Amino acid sequence: MAIALREGWPAKYPKRGGQFGVIELWIEGRQMIEGLTAEMQAEHLATVTIDNWRAMLAASTPV
């Protein structure tokens, strides 16, 4: 966030699916990269498991 502020680039902190946070950093306002702190990475690893992935797929409706 400090880099974005210094450079004048857009950045935000959304929660993906209400489960884990990421930092979206828009380089020069055109290319987005996502970054995670150690805490965000721990949230991600706890959320994105094989069992949770299977449950998500089972709950989704085929197109």
C-alpha distance (Angstrom), angle and dihedral (degrees) to the residues before:
residue distance angle dihedral
M1 . . .
A2 3.79 . .
I3 3.81 90.6 .
A4 3.80 90.8 50.7
L5 3.78 91.4 49.2
R6 3.80 92.6 47.6
E7 3.82 93.2 48.3
G8 3.80 96.6 38.5
W9 3.81 92.3 -118.9
P10 3.81 124.4 147.1
A11 3.80 114.9 -104.9
K12 3.78 135.1 166.0
Y13 3.78 141.9 174.1
P14 3.82 111.7 -129.1
K15 3.80 127.1 172.5
R16 3.80 111.6 -127.9
G17 3.79 108.3 -131.5
G18 3.78 87.9 -19.7
Q19 3.80 86.9 -74.4
F20 3.81 110.7 93.8
G21 3.77 136.2 6.8
V22 3.78 130.5 -124.8
I23 3.78 134.4 -179.1
E24 3.79 112.9 -123.3
L25 3.79 109.9 -156.0
W26 3.79 118.4 -173.8
I27 3.80 107.8 -153.6
E28 3.79 107.8 -143.1
G29 3.81 85.9 -15.3
R30 3.83 91.2 -74.9
Q31 3.79 113.2 75.0
M32 3.77 120.9 49.4
I33 3.77 124.0 -150.4
E34 3.77 125.9 178.1
G35 3.76 122.6 -138.7
L36 3.78 131.6 -172.5
T37 3.77 131.3 -157.5
A38 3.80 117.9 -140.4
E39 3.82 88.7 -96.4
M40 3.80 92.3 50.7
Q41 3.79 90.3 48.6
A42 3.82 90.4 52.8
E43 3.84 89.7 51.5
H44 3.81 90.0 48.9
L45 3.80 94.1 49.2
A46 3.81 91.3 48.0
T47 3.81 91.0 50.0
V48 3.79 104.2 39.8
T49 3.78 101.9 63.7
I50 3.80 130.2 142.0
D51 3.82 91.0 -108.8
N52 3.81 92.8 49.4
W53 3.81 90.6 46.3
R54 3.82 91.5 51.5
A55 3.81 90.8 48.1
M56 3.81 90.8 50.9
L57 3.80 91.9 49.6
A58 3.81 92.2 46.6
A59 3.81 90.4 51.4
S60 3.80 94.6 49.2
T61 3.77 121.3 94.4
P62 3.82 116.4 -122.8
V63 3.79 114.4 -119.3
